[in-house]
Amino acid sequence: MSKYKIQVFTGDVLGAGTSNKIYIKLIGTLSSSEPQQLKTLTGFWAGSVQNFTVECKANIGKLLLVELEAKSPSFMAFVDDDWFCSKIIVTTPEGACMLFPCHSWMNCDKKLILRDSVAVLKTQDTAPELLAHRHDNLKRRCQDFKWSILSPGLPHVVLAESPSELPPEVRFSFTREKEFLFTRGAAFMKLKLEFPSDDTWNSIEELNGILSYKTKTFEYVQKNWRKDEFFGYQFLNGLNPMIIKCCSKLPEKFPVTNEMVRGFLPESSTLESEMARGNIFLCDYERLRDLEGNEINKKKQYLAAPLCLLFSTQGKLIPIAIQLNQEPGAGSPIFLPSDSETDWLLAKIFVRNAEFSEHELNFHLLRTHLLGEVFTVAMIRNLPSCHPLYKLLLPHTRYTLQINIMARNRLISVDGYFAKCTAIGKSMTILLKRAASSLTYSSLCLPDDIKERGLETIPNYYYRDDGLDLWNIIYKFVFGFVSHYYSDQDVQEDKELQAWLTEIRENALLDNSEAGFPEDFSTVKELAKFVTMVIFTVSVQHAAVNNGQFDFGGWMPNFPSSLQCPPPSHKGSTTKDFLLAALPDVRTTVHTMAVVYLLSQGSSDRYPLGHYPEELFSEETALKLITQFKKDLQDLEKKIDTRNKKLDLPYTYLNPRNVDNSVAI
């Protein structure tokens, strides 16, 4: 008779414990034990570690799998009492200690079969029992996680109408969804926002009266939002550092002349000479072209598709020309800093409204949330739990499906926030489809993207500096990890890996040559770059475009969700009253403030980049790589902290301590 010592770890999330009877079965190379109840007088309470002994009458051989089953006690036969098991540790009769990660909810409907923590490629699996488990693992996942079409032309999403429909292995803790709902309501109380009328604002200063909570950055924005220098700064280090490009030749649709900008360039300099020096930059909102504005409270709203020209000088980025339409002509004037204060300010406000649409829908929703969901579902369906990349990527998928489902239900649904409170509302899907059709692999790989946009040397671009440091740290970690488990031949022969890539291409609608996504993986280097892109997108890039939403967008004139007047067709007609009438009404403003506040808040159970609370690995090399990864991130934290002490407006969004592991808000 052989005795196995069993340690059972129950998670510490709310509701993790259970009164169900838990049975365990040990499966080995020679035979299996009989299911045996793990008897406890107190049940399995949250955060507990309990010890048991399982006796096997026959020699089961090498331990391969652990099977768990829950049964309701008779007095709770009709009550759901799900259990969250974090892990099982088995000590064999020979003294070997084996970790079986679980980190999953379990009910009485299905058994859980766990494999030990050593990551293994399919070509390295030899035991029939393990190959069968691998196959069954993916078969069940493909049944549980199905694709659904959000809208033709957009990346596909998981088939689920609410977070509660998701299978137990990725389910929110009870508190997670409740926290989101509470925070949504608490945003109004925290900010002391009321639910006022649909009136226009009497003055910009009136906005001060509805806010009691302000961050230091918010106060800086409030003080400086009118200034050209700050307007330009935001293209580099604000909510959307992605749309600006170096301009080597003016597009024909934007006929800015030297005469127009003579006073804004150095004496005797020209646009042509400054473009040759790499000092002229362009922001083009062409994706907003010809889109129809929404109606809010039965009142027409307006959109512009601006072009904005900027000049980099003495470490500052200054706007020098703005055209609010894509078609030049008499009814589409080019606004200049020398125009009247109100004309120039209104032109900048229209650009900031275009920023709202591009930022929230393209660079935030599409490029982090929706792509993150595709990465997640494809991983779950194609990489079994023992696959090294599944273990590596799992922490970077935490809560992504849940937060996206809630966002679809509350923010981008037919009666959600965007439909009710933004000018882009009815044209939202068109903009998303235009953005999706132009998505490229290189634009998601920061080193390539920076080079393509010609932004290698522009000064004070902290998003670039911190982002590249993080890209390099992640790549170093990923390359070490991938090269430990793979040779080039292993990469080519890993059908599970290739299937993962295929599903990403197909369901992100990237299966075209212009997008530039790899069609397959041939080398360790190719794979490491792709995995780095995935991790960077759902952690670093999401932090860059998400975490400052209240800081930069809470002060409404700097980030208006809608405008109530059309873009001016000539100069000299903008008065202060006209400008106020153009801004979103009071109720729309209040709701937008609450939404950007909500979207900026981290959860109570957030995990910063590099922190992996689930024990998924036991291999020495993998653990050493994780330790070094954390150290590299800590070193970068110190570097960023030192720089920020010298800045009037610190750039903190890509400090590793502020970057979540996943798209979790």
C-alpha positions in Angstrom: 0.0 0.0 0.0 1.4 3.4 -1.1 0.7 6.6 0.8 0.6 10.0 -0.9 0.5 13.3 1.1 -1.9 15.8 -0.3 -1.9 19.6 0.4 -5.0 21.4 -0.8 -4.9 25.2 -1.2 -8.2 27.1 -1.4 -8.0 30.6 -3.0 -8.5 33.7 -0.9 -11.1 35.4 -3.0 -14.5 36.1 -1.6 -16.7 33.0 -1.9 -13.8 30.7 -2.6 -14.6 28.2 0.1 -17.1 25.4 -0.1 -19.1 22.9 2.0 -19.2 20.5 -0.9 -17.6 17.1 -0.5 -14.3 17.0 -2.5 -13.0 13.7 -3.9 -9.6 13.1 -5.3 -8.2 10.5 -7.7 -4.6 9.9 -8.5 -3.8 8.7 -12.1 -0.5 7.1 -12.8 1.3 5.3 -15.6 0.3 1.8 -14.3 -3.2 2.4 -12.7 -5.3 4.8 -10.8 -6.4 5.1 -7.2 -10.0 4.9 -6.2 -11.7 8.3 -5.7 -11.3 9.2 -2.0 -13.0 11.9 -0.1 -10.8 14.6 1.4 -12.6 14.6 4.7 -12.6 17.7 6.8 -14.9 18.8 9.6 -14.8 22.5 8.7 -15.0 22.4 4.9 -12.7 24.2 2.6 -12.6 27.8 3.7 -11.1 30.7 1.7 -7.4 31.0 2.1 -7.0 27.6 3.8 -4.2 25.0 3.4 -5.3 21.5 4.4 -3.3 18.3 4.6 -4.6 14.8 3.8 -3.2 11.3 3.1 -4.4 9.2 0.2 -3.7 5.5 0.3 -3.4 3.5 -2.9 -3.8 -0.3 -2.6 -1.9 -0.9 -5.9 1.2 0.7 -7.4 -0.1 3.4 -9.7 3.4 4.0 -11.2 4.6 7.5 -12.0 2.0 10.1 -11.0 0.6 11.9 -14.0 -2.7 13.5 -13.2 -4.9 14.5 -10.3 -8.7 14.3 -10.7 -11.0 16.4 -8.5 -14.7 16.0 -8.1 -17.2 17.9 -6.0 -20.5 16.5 -4.6 -23.1 18.4 -2.7 -23.9 17.2 0.8 -27.5 16.1 1.1 -28.6 19.1 3.1 -27.3 21.4 0.2 -28.4 19.3 -2.8 -30.0 22.3 -4.5 -27.5 25.0 -3.6 -24.6 26.1 -5.7 -21.5 26.2 -3.5 -18.7 26.5 -6.0 -15.1 26.0 -4.8 -12.0 27.9 -5.9 -9.0 25.6 -5.7 -5.7 27.4 -6.3 -3.4 24.4 -6.3 -2.7 20.8 -5.1 0.7 19.7 -3.9 1.3 15.9 -3.8 4.3 14.3 -2.1 4.8 10.8 -3.5 5.9 7.8 -1.5 9.4 8.3 -3.0 9.5 11.8 -1.5 9.0 13.8 -4.8 7.0 17.0 -4.4 4.7 17.7 -7.4 2.8 20.9 -7.9 -0.6 20.7 -9.7 -1.8 24.3 -10.5 -5.5 24.8 -10.6 -6.6 28.4 -10.1 -10.1 27.6 -11.2 -13.7 27.5 -9.9 -15.2 24.1 -9.6 -18.8 23.0 -9.2 -20.6 19.7 -9.1 -21.2 19.5 -12.8 -17.7 18.7 -14.0 -14.6 17.0 -12.8 -11.3 18.9 -12.8 -8.3 17.0 -14.1 -5.0 18.7 -13.3 -1.6 18.2 -14.7 1.7 18.9 -12.9 3.4 22.3 -13.3 6.1 21.3 -15.8 5.5 22.9 -19.2 5.7 20.5 -22.1 5.3 20.8 -25.9 3.1 18.2 -27.5 6.0 16.6 -29.4 7.6 15.9 -26.0 4.6 14.2 -24.5 4.8 10.4 -24.7 2.4 9.0 -22.1 -1.0 8.2 -23.7 -2.8 9.5 -20.6 -1.1 12.9 -21.0 -1.8 13.1 -24.7 -5.4 12.2 -24.1 -5.6 14.9 -21.3 -4.1 17.4 -23.7 -6.6 16.6 -26.4 -9.6 16.6 -24.0 -8.4 19.9 -22.5 -8.6 21.6 -25.8 -11.8 19.8 -26.9 -13.6 21.0 -23.8 -12.3 24.5 -24.2 -13.4 24.7 -27.8 -16.9 23.7 -26.7 -16.9 26.2 -23.8 -15.3 29.2 -25.6 -16.9 30.0 -28.9 -16.4 32.9 -31.2 -19.1 35.4 -31.9 -19.3 38.3 -34.5 -19.6 41.7 -32.8 -20.1 43.4 -36.2 -18.9 42.4 -39.7 -15.5 43.9 -40.3 -14.5 44.0 -36.6 -12.5 41.5 -34.6 -14.5 38.6 -33.2 -15.4 38.3 -29.6 -16.2 35.5 -27.1 -19.8 34.2 -27.3 -21.2 35.4 -24.0 -23.8 38.0 -23.1 -22.7 38.5 -19.5 -19.7 37.6 -17.4 -21.7 35.0 -15.5 -22.0 33.0 -18.8 -18.2 32.5 -18.9 -16.9 29.0 -17.9 -15.7 28.7 -14.3 -12.0 28.7 -15.2 -12.0 32.4 -16.2 -14.9 33.6 -14.1 -14.8 36.8 -12.1 -14.6 36.5 -8.4 -17.9 37.6 -6.9 -16.5 40.9 -5.9 -15.0 41.9 -9.3 -18.2 42.6 -11.2 -19.9 44.1 -8.1 -16.9 46.4 -7.6 -17.2 47.6 -11.2 -20.9 48.3 -10.8 -20.3 50.0 -7.5 -17.4 52.1 -8.8 -19.6 53.3 -11.7 -22.2 54.7 -9.2 -19.5 55.8 -6.8 -17.9 57.9 -9.5 -20.6 60.4 -9.2 -20.4 60.5 -5.4 -16.6 60.6 -5.4 -16.6 63.6 -7.8 -19.7 65.1 -6.2 -21.3 65.2 -9.6 -25.0 66.0 -9.8 -27.4 65.1 -12.5 -28.1 68.6 -13.8 -30.1 69.9 -16.8 -29.3 69.7 -20.5 -28.4 73.4 -20.5 -25.2 74.8 -22.0 -22.4 76.1 -19.8 -22.6 79.8 -18.7 -18.8 79.9 -18.4 -15.8 77.6 -18.5 -15.2 78.4 -14.8 -18.6 76.9 -14.0 -17.1 73.5 -14.5 -15.1 74.0 -11.3 -18.3 73.8 -9.2 -19.1 70.2 -10.0 -15.7 68.7 -9.1 -14.3 68.1 -5.6 -11.8 65.5 -6.5 -8.9 66.4 -8.8 -5.5 64.7 -9.4 -2.4 66.9 -9.7 -2.3 66.2 -13.4 -6.0 67.1 -13.7 -5.2 70.5 -12.1 -2.2 71.0 -14.5 -4.5 70.3 -17.4 -7.2 72.6 -16.1 -4.6 75.4 -15.8 -2.8 74.8 -19.1 -5.3 73.4 -21.6 -5.6 76.6 -23.6 -1.8 76.9 -24.2 -0.3 75.8 -27.5 2.6 74.2 -25.8 0.4 71.9 -23.8 -1.8 71.2 -26.8 1.3 69.9 -28.6 2.6 68.1 -25.6 -0.4 65.9 -25.5 0.3 64.3 -28.9 3.5 62.9 -27.3 2.6 62.1 -23.7 -1.2 62.5 -23.4 -3.9 59.9 -23.9 -3.1 59.2 -27.5 0.6 59.3 -28.4 0.0 57.2 -31.5 -1.4 59.4 -34.2 1.4 61.9 -34.6 3.8 61.4 -37.6 6.9 63.2 -38.9 5.9 65.2 -42.0 8.4 65.2 -44.9 5.9 66.5 -47.5 2.6 68.3 -47.0 -0.4 66.4 -48.3 -2.2 68.2 -51.2 -5.3 68.3 -49.1 -3.6 70.5 -46.5 -2.2 73.5 -48.5 -0.4 75.3 -45.7 1.9 78.0 -47.2 5.1 79.5 -45.9 3.4 82.9 -45.8 0.8 81.4 -43.4 3.4 80.2 -40.9 6.1 82.7 -41.4 5.9 84.1 -37.9 6.0 80.7 -36.2 9.2 79.4 -37.7 12.7 80.7 -37.2 13.6 83.8 -39.2 14.6 82.9 -42.8 13.4 79.3 -42.4 10.7 77.6 -44.5 8.4 74.7 -44.1 10.5 72.8 -46.7 13.7 73.3 -44.8 12.1 72.5 -41.4 10.6 69.3 -42.9 14.0 68.4 -44.2 15.4 68.7 -40.7 12.6 66.5 -39.3 11.0 69.3 -37.3 7.5 69.3 -38.8 4.8 66.8 -37.6 1.3 66.0 -38.8 -1.8 64.6 -37.1 -4.4 63.5 -39.6 -7.9 62.4 -38.5 -8.9 61.1 -42.0 -10.8 58.1 -40.5 -13.4 60.6 -39.3 -14.0 61.9 -42.8 -17.7 62.4 -43.8 -19.0 60.7 -40.6 -22.4 61.9 -39.4 -22.7 63.4 -36.0 -25.0 61.9 -33.4 -28.1 63.3 -31.7 -28.0 63.9 -28.0 -31.2 64.9 -26.2 -32.7 65.4 -29.7 -30.0 67.9 -30.6 -27.7 67.5 -33.5 -24.0 67.0 -32.7 -21.0 67.6 -35.0 -17.8 65.9 -36.0 -14.7 67.2 -37.8 -11.9 65.3 -39.5 -9.0 67.7 -38.8 -5.4 68.0 -40.0 -3.0 69.6 -37.5 0.5 70.7 -38.3 3.1 71.1 -35.5 6.6 72.4 -35.2 9.2 71.0 -32.9 11.5 73.7 -31.5 13.6 74.0 -28.4 12.2 70.8 -26.9 8.6 72.0 -27.4 5.9 70.9 -29.9 3.8 73.8 -31.1 0.7 73.7 -33.4 1.1 76.1 -36.3 -1.9 75.3 -38.6 -5.2 73.5 -38.3 -7.7 72.6 -41.0 -11.0 71.1 -39.7 -12.0 69.2 -42.9 -10.2 66.9 -45.3 -11.2 68.9 -48.3 -9.5 72.3 -48.7 -11.3 75.3 -50.1 -13.1 78.5 -49.3 -15.4 76.8 -46.8 -12.5 75.0 -45.0 -10.2 77.7 -43.7 -6.7 76.9 -42.3 -6.7 78.3 -38.7 -3.5 79.8 -37.4 -2.1 80.9 -34.0 -2.3 84.5 -35.3 -6.1 84.3 -35.7 -8.4 85.6 -33.0 -8.1 83.8 -29.7 -11.6 82.3 -29.9 -11.1 81.1 -33.5 -7.9 79.4 -32.7 -9.2 77.9 -29.4 -12.3 76.5 -31.1 -10.1 74.9 -33.8 -8.0 73.2 -31.2 -11.2 72.1 -29.4 -12.4 70.4 -32.6 -9.1 68.6 -32.8 -9.4 67.5 -29.2 -12.9 66.2 -29.9 -11.4 64.2 -32.9 -8.9 62.9 -30.4 -11.7 61.7 -28.2 -13.1 59.5 -31.0 -9.8 58.2 -32.3 -8.4 57.6 -28.8 -11.4 55.9 -27.3 -12.5 53.7 -30.2 -9.4 53.0 -32.2 -6.3 53.2 -30.0 -8.1 52.2 -26.8 -11.0 49.9 -27.6 -9.9 48.3 -30.8 -6.1 48.1 -30.4 -6.0 46.9 -26.7 -9.4 45.6 -25.6 -10.7 43.9 -28.8 -7.2 42.6 -29.8 -6.6 41.4 -26.2 -9.9 39.4 -26.4 -8.8 37.8 -29.6 -5.4 36.9 -28.1 -7.2 35.5 -25.0 -9.8 33.3 -26.7 -7.4 32.0 -29.3 -5.0 31.0 -26.5 -7.7 29.3 -24.5 -8.9 27.3 -27.5 -5.5 26.3 -28.9 -2.9 26.1 -26.1 -3.5 23.4 -23.4 -2.9 24.2 -19.8 0.5 22.4 -19.9 1.8 24.4 -22.9 4.6 26.8 -22.0 3.0 29.7 -23.8 -0.3 29.1 -22.1 1.4 29.4 -18.7 3.3 32.4 -19.8 0.3 34.3 -21.3 -2.4 33.3 -18.8 -1.6 36.1 -16.3 -1.9 38.6 -19.2 -5.5 37.5 -20.0 -6.8 38.0 -16.4 -10.3 39.6 -16.5 -10.1 40.6 -20.2 -13.1 38.7 -21.3 -15.2 40.0 -18.3 -14.3 43.6 -18.7 -14.9 43.5 -22.5 -18.3 42.0 -22.0 -19.3 44.7 -19.5 -17.9 47.4 -21.8 -20.0 46.0 -24.7 -23.1 46.0 -22.6 -22.6 49.4 -20.9 -20.4 51.6 -23.1 -20.8 50.6 -26.8 -24.3 49.1 -26.8 -27.2 50.7 -28.6 -28.3 52.3 -25.4 -24.8 52.7 -23.8 -22.6 55.7 -23.1 -21.3 56.2 -26.6 -24.8 56.2 -28.1 -26.1 58.7 -25.5 -23.1 61.0 -24.8 -20.8 61.3 -27.8 -20.9 62.9 -31.2 -19.4 59.7 -32.7 -22.3 57.6 -31.4 -24.1 56.6 -34.5 -20.9 56.5 -36.6 -19.0 54.5 -34.0 -19.0 51.2 -35.9 -17.9 52.9 -39.2 -14.9 54.4 -37.5 -14.0 51.1 -35.8 -14.2 49.3 -39.2 -12.0 51.8 -40.9 -9.5 51.5 -38.1 -9.6 47.7 -38.1 -9.0 47.6 -41.9 -5.8 49.7 -41.5 -4.4 47.8 -38.6 -0.8 46.5 -39.2 1.5 44.2 -37.3 4.3 46.9 -37.3 2.0 49.4 -35.7 1.6 47.1 -32.7 5.4 46.6 -32.4 6.6 49.7 -30.8 10.2 49.8 -32.2 8.8 49.4 -35.7 6.0 51.9 -35.1 8.3 54.6 -33.8 10.5 54.2 -36.8 7.6 54.2 -39.3 6.2 57.4 -37.8 9.6 59.1 -37.8 9.7 59.8 -34.1 13.1 58.4 -33.1 14.6 61.7 -32.2 11.9 64.2 -31.2 12.7 65.3 -27.7 10.7 64.8 -24.5 8.7 61.9 -26.0 8.4 60.0 -22.7 5.9 57.5 -24.0 8.5 56.4 -26.6 11.3 56.4 -24.1 9.5 54.4 -21.4 7.7 52.2 -23.9 10.9 51.2 -25.7 12.5 50.4 -22.4 9.5 48.2 -21.5 9.5 46.6 -24.9 13.1 45.6 -24.6 12.7 44.3 -21.0 9.7 42.2 -22.1 11.5 40.9 -25.2 14.5 39.9 -23.2 12.3 38.0 -20.8 10.2 36.4 -23.6 13.2 35.5 -25.7 14.9 33.8 -22.8 11.7 31.9 -22.0 10.9 30.8 -25.6 14.5 29.8 -26.3 14.4 27.6 -23.2 11.4 25.6 -24.5 11.9 25.8 -28.2 14.4 25.3 -31.0 13.6 26.6 -34.4 12.5 23.1 -35.4 10.3 22.9 -32.3 8.6 26.1 -33.3 7.9 24.8 -36.8 6.5 21.5 -35.5 4.3 22.9 -32.8 0.8 22.5 -34.4 -0.9 24.0 -31.3 1.2 27.1 -31.6 0.6 27.5 -35.3 -3.2 27.0 -34.7 -3.1 29.8 -32.1 -1.6 32.2 -34.7 -4.1 31.1 -37.3 -7.1 31.8 -35.0 -5.6 35.2 -34.1 -5.3 36.1 -37.8 -8.7 34.8 -38.7 -10.6 36.3 -35.8 -8.8 39.6 -35.7 -9.5 39.9 -39.4 -5.8 40.3 -40.1 -5.6 37.5 -42.7 -4.3 39.8 -45.4 -0.9 40.6 -46.8 -1.2 44.4 -46.2 -1.6 43.9 -42.4 1.9 42.2 -42.4 1.1 39.7 -39.7 3.1 36.5 -39.8 1.4 33.6 -41.5 3.3 31.1 -39.5 6.2 30.9 -37.0 9.5 29.5 -38.3 12.0 30.7 -35.8 12.4 31.3 -32.0 13.1 35.0 -32.8 9.9 35.4 -34.8 7.9 33.8 -32.0 9.6 35.9 -29.3 8.7 39.1 -31.2 5.1 38.1 -31.6 4.6 37.1 -28.0 6.3 40.3 -26.9 3.8 42.2 -29.0 0.9 40.4 -27.3 2.1 41.1 -23.8 3.1 44.7 -24.6 -0.4 45.3 -26.2 -2.4 44.1 -23.2 -0.2 45.6 -20.5 2.0 48.5 -21.5 0.0 49.9 -24.4 -3.3 49.6 -22.5 -1.8 51.4 -19.6 -0.5 54.2 -21.9 -4.0 54.9 -23.4 -6.1 54.0 -20.4 -4.7 55.2 -17.1 -4.7 58.9 -17.8 -8.2 59.2 -18.9 -9.4 61.2 -15.9 -6.2 63.1 -15.7 -6.4 64.4 -19.3 -10.1 63.9 -20.1 -11.8 64.8 -16.8 -11.5 68.5 -17.7 -14.1 68.5 -20.4 -12.8 71.4 -22.7 -9.6 69.4 -23.1 -11.4 66.2 -24.2 -15.0 66.9 -25.3 -17.0 63.9 -26.1 -19.2 65.9 -28.4 -19.7 69.4 -29.9 -23.0 71.0 -30.6 -22.0 73.4 -33.4 -20.5 72.6 -36.8 -16.9 73.4 -37.6 -16.7 77.0 -38.6 -16.6 77.6 -42.4 -14.9 81.0 -42.1 -12.8 83.0 -39.7 -13.8 85.8 -37.4 -17.2 84.4 -36.4 -16.3 82.7 -33.1 -17.4 84.6 -30.0 -17.0 83.4 -26.4 -20.8 82.6 -26.3 -20.5 80.6 -29.5 -17.6 78.7 -28.1 -19.6 77.8 -24.9 -22.6 76.8 -27.0 -20.4 74.4 -29.0 -19.3 72.5 -25.9 -21.2 69.4 -24.6 -24.2 70.3 -22.5 -24.0 69.9 -18.7 -25.5 66.5 -18.4 -23.3 65.0 -21.2 -20.3 66.6 -19.5 -21.1 65.1 -16.2 -21.6 61.6 -17.6 -18.3 61.8 -19.5 -16.4 62.9 -16.4 -17.8 59.9 -14.5 -17.0 57.5 -17.3 -13.4 58.6 -17.7 -13.0 58.5 -13.9 -14.3 55.0 -13.8 -12.1 53.8 -16.6 -9.0 55.2 -14.9 -9.5 53.3 -11.7 -7.5 50.2 -11.0 -9.2 47.3 -9.2 -8.5 46.2 -5.7 -7.0 43.0 -6.9 -4.8 44.4 -9.7 -1.5 42.8 -10.5 1.3 45.0 -11.9 3.4 43.8 -14.8 5.8 41.1 -13.7 3.7 40.0 -10.8 2.4 36.4 -11.2 0.4 35.3 -8.1 -0.6 32.0 -9.7 2.2 29.4 -9.4 2.2 27.9 -12.8 5.8 27.0 -13.2 8.2 24.8 -11.1 11.1 24.7 -13.6 14.3 26.5 -12.3 15.0 28.3 -15.6 11.4 29.7 -15.9 11.5 30.9 -12.2 14.9 32.6 -12.7 13.7 34.4 -15.8 10.7 35.7 -13.9 12.9 36.9 -11.0 15.2 38.7 -13.5 12.2 40.2 -15.3 11.0 41.7 -12.0 14.4 43.1 -11.2 14.7 44.7 -14.7 11.3 46.3 -14.1 12.3 47.6 -10.7 15.4 49.1 -12.2 13.3 50.9 -14.8 11.0 52.2 -12.0 13.9 53.9 -10.4 15.1 55.4 -13.7 11.6 56.8 -14.4 11.2 58.1 -10.9 14.5 60.0 -11.1 13.5 61.6 -14.5 10.1 62.5 -13.3 11.4 64.5 -10.3 12.8 67.0 -12.8 9.5 67.4 -14.7 6.8 69.9 -14.1 4.3 67.3 -15.3 5.7 63.8 -14.5 4.9 61.0 -17.0 3.9 58.1 -14.8 1.7 55.9 -17.0 4.4 53.6 -18.1 6.2 53.3 -14.8 6.0 49.5 -14.3 4.3 49.8 -11.0 1.4 51.5 -12.8 1.2 49.0 -15.7 -1.3 46.1 -15.2 -0.5 42.6 -16.4 -3.6 42.6 -18.5 -6.6 44.5 -19.9 -8.4 44.4 -16.6 -10.3 47.7 -16.6 
